[in-house]
Amino acid sequence: MKVDRIITGAIGENCWIISGEKGMAAIVDPGDDSHKILSCIRQKELRVLWILVTHNHFDHVGALADVQRITGALVAVHRADASGLDVVPDQLVEDGDIIQCGDLQFGVMHTPGHTPGCVVYICGNRMFSGDTLFYESIGRTDLPGGDFTQMRLSLNKIRNLPCDDLKIYPGHMKTTTLAHEREHNPFFGI
């Protein structure tokens, strides 16, 4: 598995392109700058099968319509965050669903708190956490649809995952690991 990061938009959102064997790929959160995302796809000669949306905030879906139109990829999002998208989703995901993308499997974990339909996608020992979990921080809960109580429950689900070597690819800032967050993230102790 190969993971490429493209930093998009004025807020510095992380768009992740995950590719497996034979160039089959998924994009997590095409936030903005569709030309940068599409250039990476062309350069690496990838075939994008899925666009996986962690939540529906503008900085994570701003390039969704363009990227979907040009790649023809299927779009997955949780039903609670499906409204407000510029495209009709192909799959409304729920906790425990699996998205098959070539030789890659993405497990879905519903993590409300930042938005009602926030999800993280887990592929092997990698988690694409959107705005649920950042390096030593978490996504905001004071925006419309945010809920700090729900966020605490979601963080507990993540903290209690049985894998210590989980690498976390957040929607903003740098990558981290679950082991690091268990030790250093102040929100894990609340």
C-alpha positions in Angstrom: 0.0 0.0 0.0 1.2 3.5 -0.9 -0.1 6.6 0.7 0.3 10.1 -0.8 -0.7 13.3 0.9 -1.8 16.4 -1.0 -2.3 19.5 1.2 -5.3 21.5 -0.2 -7.1 24.8 0.3 -6.5 27.8 2.5 -7.0 25.7 5.7 -4.3 23.1 4.8 -6.6 20.1 4.6 -4.9 16.7 4.0 -6.3 14.8 1.0 -5.0 11.2 1.0 -4.5 9.0 -2.0 -4.2 5.4 -1.1 -3.1 2.9 -3.8 -2.6 -0.8 -3.9 -1.4 -3.3 -6.4 -2.2 -2.7 -10.1 -2.8 1.0 -9.5 -6.2 0.7 -7.9 -6.8 3.7 -5.6 -9.0 5.5 -3.2 -9.1 9.2 -2.3 -9.9 10.3 1.2 -11.4 13.8 1.4 -10.7 15.7 -1.8 -10.9 19.1 -0.1 -9.9 21.6 -2.7 -7.4 22.1 -5.5 -8.7 19.4 -7.8 -5.9 20.1 -10.3 -3.3 19.0 -7.7 -5.2 15.8 -6.9 -5.8 14.9 -10.5 -2.2 15.7 -11.4 -1.0 13.2 -8.8 -3.4 10.6 -10.0 -2.3 11.0 -13.6 1.4 11.1 -12.7 1.2 7.9 -10.7 -1.1 6.3 -13.4 -3.8 5.4 -10.8 -7.3 4.2 -11.3 -9.5 5.7 -8.6 -12.3 3.4 -7.6 -13.6 5.2 -4.5 -13.7 8.6 -2.9 -14.1 8.2 0.8 -15.6 11.2 2.6 -14.9 11.4 6.4 -17.4 14.3 6.8 -19.2 17.0 4.8 -17.3 20.2 5.8 -16.4 22.4 2.8 -12.6 22.0 3.4 -12.9 18.2 3.0 -15.3 18.0 0.0 -14.6 21.2 -2.0 -13.1 19.3 -4.9 -15.4 16.2 -4.6 -17.6 17.0 -7.6 -14.7 17.7 -10.0 -12.6 14.7 -8.9 -15.7 12.4 -9.0 -16.7 13.6 -12.5 -13.2 13.2 -14.0 -12.3 9.9 -12.3 -15.8 8.3 -12.3 -15.1 7.0 -8.8 -17.8 5.9 -6.5 -18.5 8.1 -3.4 -19.0 6.8 0.1 -20.2 8.9 3.1 -22.1 8.4 6.2 -25.9 9.0 5.8 -25.9 11.7 8.5 -23.4 13.8 6.5 -24.7 13.0 3.0 -26.7 16.3 2.7 -24.8 19.2 1.4 -22.6 17.3 -1.0 -22.3 18.4 -4.6 -22.7 14.8 -5.7 -25.2 12.0 -5.0 -23.3 9.4 -2.9 -23.1 5.8 -4.2 -22.8 4.3 -0.8 -24.1 5.5 2.6 -21.7 3.8 5.0 -22.4 2.7 8.6 -20.2 1.6 11.4 -18.6 -1.8 10.6 -19.0 -1.5 6.8 -16.2 -2.6 4.5 -15.3 -0.8 1.3 -13.4 -3.0 -1.2 -10.9 -1.1 -3.4 -8.9 -3.5 -5.5 -6.7 -5.4 -3.1 -7.4 -2.8 -0.3 -10.1 -3.0 2.3 -11.3 0.0 4.2 -13.2 -0.6 7.4 -15.6 2.1 8.5 -15.9 3.3 12.1 -18.6 5.9 12.9 -17.1 8.6 15.0 -19.6 11.4 15.6 -18.6 14.5 17.5 -17.1 16.8 14.9 -20.2 16.2 12.8 -23.0 13.7 13.3 -21.8 11.6 10.3 -18.0 11.7 10.9 -16.3 8.4 10.1 -12.7 7.1 10.1 -11.5 4.6 7.5 -9.1 1.9 8.6 -7.0 0.0 6.0 -4.6 -2.5 7.5 -2.7 -0.7 10.2 -3.6 2.8 8.9 -6.4 5.0 10.0 -7.6 8.0 7.9 -9.2 10.0 10.7 -10.6 13.2 9.0 -11.3 15.7 11.7 -12.0 13.2 14.5 -8.4 12.9 15.6 -5.3 15.0 15.0 -1.7 14.9 16.3 -2.2 15.5 20.1 -5.6 17.1 19.4 -9.1 16.6 18.1 -11.6 18.2 15.7 -13.8 21.1 16.9 -17.1 20.3 18.5 -18.4 23.9 18.7 -19.6 24.1 15.1 -23.1 23.2 14.0 -23.7 19.5 14.4 -20.7 19.2 16.8 -21.2 17.3 20.1 -18.5 17.0 22.7 -20.2 14.1 24.5 -20.3 12.2 21.2 -16.7 13.1 20.5 -15.6 11.6 23.9 -17.4 8.3 23.1 -15.8 8.3 19.6 -12.3 8.9 21.1 -12.9 6.0 23.5 -13.7 3.7 20.6 -10.4 4.7 18.9 -8.3 4.6 22.1 -9.5 1.1 22.8 -8.7 -0.4 19.4 -6.6 -3.5 19.9 -3.7 -2.4 17.6 -0.7 -0.5 19.0 1.0 0.1 15.7 -1.9 2.0 14.1 -0.6 4.9 12.0 -3.0 7.9 11.9 -3.4 10.1 8.8 -5.5 13.1 10.0 -7.5 15.6 8.0 -5.1 18.4 9.1 -1.6 18.5 10.5 1.0 15.8 10.5 0.6 12.0 10.9 0.8 10.3 14.2 0.3 6.9 15.8 -2.3 5.5 18.2 0.4 4.7 20.7 1.6 8.3 20.7 -2.0 9.7 21.0 -2.7 7.3 23.9 0.3 8.8 25.7 0.2 12.5 24.7 -3.3 13.4 23.5 -5.0 15.3 26.4 -8.4 14.5 25.0 -7.9 10.8 25.4 -8.0 11.2 29.1 -11.4 12.9 29.4 
